[in-house]
Amino acid sequence: MKNTKLQKMVSIGMLSSISFVLMIFNFPLPPFPSFLEVDFSDVPAIMAAITMGPVAGIVVEFIKNILNWFYVGSPTGVPVGQIANFTTGILFIMPVYFIYKRLSSAKGLTTGLVIGTLTMAVGMSVLNYYLFMPMYNYFLNVPTETGIALRNSIVTGILPFNIIKGIIITAIMLLLFSSLKKWIVKQRKQFINE
């Protein structure tokens, strides 16, 4: 008899570790501010969500950010970047999970990834305007951008960056899905439809 709960925990641990390693290999995109970096760490979290459910995806996002905070630290002393990354991941993977749950096909995954990209881009624009950018400025003790200057930073930096990041992750997920479709279906049967 298989111990599904133990297998799920091991799978989440492995995907969290992969996600953490992928988060280390981040890189900036030239036209955007250097603090905006692309990494592929949301891919294992999406895999966890669509094969084991939304909690598994959230746990992968959480563990990778905790590990990243211990490994890399934070220039503010407070894990503002990791909290922002965690929030970004949740805004991205949750629509993917819910749409793929209703339409378990390449079309469903594509739709979920597109909506996840839009949710992430718009959600993080709003959250950066009201929460994360002011937090960074406060903890780094630098002058706070406000009003039109902050809005311009969001519209010309954060919004298009998150759209591009979403497009890149969408492309990677669709490539993976085409080669791992049978495995994903098998995992879903084992973990979600148990």
C-alpha positions in Angstrom: 0.0 0.0 0.0 1.4 3.4 -1.0 1.7 6.1 1.6 0.3 9.0 -0.5 0.7 11.6 2.2 4.5 10.8 2.5 4.9 10.8 -1.2 3.2 14.2 -1.4 5.5 15.6 1.3 8.6 14.3 -0.5 7.4 15.7 -3.8 6.7 19.1 -2.3 10.2 19.0 -0.7 11.8 18.1 -4.0 9.9 20.8 -5.9 10.7 23.4 -3.2 14.4 22.6 -3.5 14.4 22.8 -7.2 12.4 26.1 -7.0 15.0 27.5 -4.5 17.9 26.6 -6.8 16.1 28.2 -9.8 15.5 31.3 -7.7 19.3 31.7 -7.2 19.9 31.8 -10.9 18.0 35.0 -11.5 18.9 37.7 -14.0 17.8 41.2 -14.8 16.3 42.3 -18.1 18.2 45.2 -19.5 15.5 47.9 -19.9 14.1 47.4 -16.4 15.5 48.4 -13.0 18.1 46.0 -11.6 16.0 45.0 -8.7 13.5 43.4 -11.1 15.0 39.9 -11.9 13.6 37.0 -13.8 13.9 33.5 -12.4 12.1 30.3 -13.2 11.3 29.3 -9.7 7.5 29.6 -10.2 7.7 26.6 -12.7 8.0 23.9 -9.9 5.3 25.7 -7.9 2.9 25.6 -10.8 3.8 21.9 -11.3 3.0 21.3 -7.6 -0.3 23.2 -7.8 -1.6 21.4 -10.9 -0.4 17.9 -9.7 -1.1 18.1 -6.0 -3.4 21.0 -5.5 -3.2 24.7 -4.5 -1.8 24.2 -1.0 1.2 22.3 -2.5 1.9 25.2 -4.8 1.6 27.7 -2.0 3.9 25.6 0.2 6.6 25.4 -2.6 6.4 29.2 -3.0 6.7 29.7 0.8 9.6 27.2 1.3 11.7 28.6 -1.6 11.3 32.2 -0.3 12.2 31.2 3.3 15.3 29.3 2.0 16.2 32.3 -0.2 15.9 34.7 2.7 18.3 32.5 4.8 20.7 32.0 1.8 20.7 35.5 0.2 19.4 37.7 2.9 17.7 41.0 2.3 19.2 44.5 1.7 16.5 45.9 4.0 17.0 43.4 6.8 13.4 42.5 6.5 12.4 40.0 3.7 10.5 42.5 1.6 11.7 41.0 -1.6 10.9 37.5 -0.5 7.4 38.6 0.6 6.9 40.3 -2.8 8.1 37.2 -4.6 5.8 34.9 -2.6 2.9 37.2 -3.3 3.8 37.3 -7.0 4.0 33.5 -7.1 0.6 33.1 -5.5 -1.1 35.6 -7.8 0.4 33.7 -10.7 -0.2 30.0 -9.8 -3.7 30.2 -8.3 -5.5 31.1 -11.6 -3.4 28.4 -13.3 -4.6 25.8 -10.8 -8.3 26.8 -10.8 -8.6 27.0 -14.6 -6.5 23.8 -15.2 -8.8 22.1 -12.6 -11.8 22.9 -14.8 -10.1 22.3 -18.1 -7.3 19.8 -17.8 -5.7 20.2 -21.2 -3.1 22.2 -23.0 -5.8 24.8 -23.8 -6.8 25.0 -20.1 -3.2 25.3 -19.0 -2.5 28.1 -21.6 -5.6 30.0 -20.5 -4.6 29.6 -16.9 -1.1 30.9 -17.6 -2.4 33.9 -19.5 -4.8 34.8 -16.8 -2.2 34.1 -14.2 0.2 36.5 -16.0 -2.4 39.2 -16.1 -3.4 38.7 -12.4 0.3 38.8 -11.4 1.1 41.9 -13.5 -1.9 43.9 -12.4 -1.9 42.6 -8.8 1.8 43.3 -8.2 1.4 46.8 -9.8 -1.2 47.7 -7.3 0.6 46.0 -4.4 3.9 47.7 -5.3 2.2 51.1 -5.5 0.5 50.8 -2.1 2.7 48.3 -0.1 6.1 47.0 -1.4 7.7 50.1 -2.9 6.8 52.2 0.3 8.2 49.3 2.4 11.5 49.2 0.5 11.9 52.9 0.8 11.0 52.9 4.5 13.4 50.1 5.4 16.2 51.3 3.2 15.7 54.9 4.5 15.6 56.5 1.1 13.3 59.2 -0.2 9.9 57.8 -1.1 8.6 58.1 -4.6 5.0 59.3 -4.5 2.3 60.3 -6.9 3.1 60.5 -10.6 6.8 59.4 -10.1 5.7 56.2 -8.3 2.9 55.6 -10.9 5.4 56.0 -13.7 7.8 53.6 -12.1 5.0 51.0 -11.8 3.7 51.6 -15.3 7.0 51.6 -17.1 8.9 49.1 -14.9 6.9 46.7 -12.8 3.8 46.1 -15.0 5.7 45.3 -18.3 8.3 43.4 -16.4 5.8 41.0 -14.8 4.0 40.6 -18.2 7.3 39.6 -19.8 8.2 37.3 -16.9 4.8 35.7 -17.2 5.3 35.1 -21.0 8.6 33.5 -20.4 7.3 31.2 -17.7 4.2 30.4 -19.8 6.5 29.3 -22.7 8.6 27.1 -20.4 5.5 25.5 -18.8 3.9 24.8 -22.2 7.1 23.1 -23.4 7.3 21.0 -20.2 3.6 20.2 -20.4 4.0 18.8 -23.9 6.6 16.3 -22.8 5.2 15.6 -19.2 1.5 15.4 -19.9 1.2 11.7 -19.1 3.2 12.2 -15.9 1.0 15.2 -14.8 -2.2 13.2 -15.4 -0.8 10.3 -13.4 0.2 12.6 -10.5 -3.2 14.3 -10.5 -4.9 10.9 -10.3 -2.7 9.9 -7.4 -2.7 13.1 -5.4 -5.8 15.1 -6.2 -8.3 12.4 -7.1 -7.3 10.1 -4.2 
